[in-house]
């Protein structure tokens, strides 16, 4: 099963110390950026007590870029994995399409990419507006225990598979589901929803965010039988076969 790892051209945008949910979530530019740490904690949504009373809001968003230039046909399936640190994740998450990094991965992540989601509109839910790359909401429990990849498969949907094949780049973002994605203020609760993970800047690729995918295999007939009706050839799954005897 082929694997692609996230490029080091990645990062997390932080928009903290805001006076309201709207100021934290709907900003067009974040007030901080991290593109170099080997691991970090993103407080994807936080409502906390402010200094001298009052409250502060914070919304962080994780952006990852993958080079998919070698993928020329739509994969049969794909799963996304990220390795968490020893800090336990909290909350629920969503994986969505982004047009950060200049839209093609050729530009460094910028603070102005904070709302770089096709279809995103301030003061509106992301549901039905942005493009989901995973049909399921991901619970914190999906990431299992510390210093390990997620223990539950995060399956990318058909839109993601198509984009992996049609573009030389694949850009996704991880956002909080309950408050950021749904555009819901946590008031009156003080709450922190977070994800701590290793980034592509960690040495080597053993802890890098990754996508494992299954190739679609060949698409021609074999002795008059359609490939869709052939499960295996000499015990090998057709999804793992690109050519038969070099053809």
Buried (B, 14 or more C-beta within 10 A) or exposed (E): EEEBBBBBBBBBBBBBBBEBBBBBBBBEEBBEBBBEEEBBBBBBBBBBEEEEEEBBBBBBBBBBBBBBEEBEBBBBBBBBBBBBBEBBBBBBBBBBBBBBBBBEBEEEBBBBBBBBBEEBEEEEEBEEBBBBBBEBBBEBEBBBEEEBBBEBEBBBBEBBBEBBBEBEBBBBBBBBBBBBBEBBBBEEEEBBBBBBBBBBBBEEEEBBBBBBBBBBBBEEEEEEEEBEEBEEBEEEEBBEBEEEEEE
